């Protein structure tokens, strides 16, 4: 281990869209992925807005304390930290400044510091110490009502590896993308 970077650090992301309640499905899927990370976990469910809950520790802790969210679209994440200490603030999902977008990420964004400095100059407020948080802020920068277009534009700016899943309050869908990191749909 060197600094905040752990060798072979891993995370796992999940997403669900269907006609069943998303939260129980997300929690079951995260339990199956927990071997990929267990310092924190979180979920976001799209219902009447985006409801988010994050916990440090194992998925079991998340499951025990999370309120019940209603919605048939959701994303989840189990984390083994590469940037920032294990904490609720650094746990995924991460949001943009408006809270309109939520996303989970597996991978490492190597140019995150440069992007973060640019976004801060433009007025974005960051809460975490993670490389991931630059992604929803970058998407927010390009978002004009079409999530897919904003994600595509933001991805042209990222360097590194990623598998991501993003939801927006105003869109009844999920956008996923990958570069270098695994993503199974």
C-alpha positions, 0 to 999 in steps of 0.5 A: 500500500502506498498512500491512499492507493491499494494494490489490486484495489477492486470495487463492484457496481450493479444496476437494475431496471425492471418492474420489481422494487429495485432495492432488494435486488440491488442489495442481493447483487451487492452481497454477491459482489462483496468480495470486490470491496467491503470498506463501504457500500451504497445504493441510489433508487430512482422513484420520486426523485433519487434516494441515496443511502451509504454505509461504511463496512460490509453490505450487511450494514447497508442492508440493516440500516438503509430505509426502504426506498420505492422505485424500479430503477437503481444502482449500487456500489461496494468499495475498496478505496483507492482515493480517499479513506473509507467513509460515508462521504467517500462511499458511492453513489456520488451526485452532482451539485444539483442532486439531479444525477447519481452514479457509481464507478469501478476503475481509476480516473487518472486525470481527476485532479486536473478535471476537479480543479477545472470544475471547482473554478467553474463553481462546482462543490465537491464533498469527497476525496474520490476520483469518481466524484469528478464524473457526475460533476462533469456530466452535470456540466454537459447536461441539457436534458439528455443524459446519454448526450451529456455522458458521451461528452463527459467521457471524452474528457476522462483518462483511465479506466471505468465502468459506470452506471448513471441515473437522473431524476428526470429520466426513466432510464440508466446509462452505462459505459465502460473503458478498461474495467469490466461491465456485464449487462 
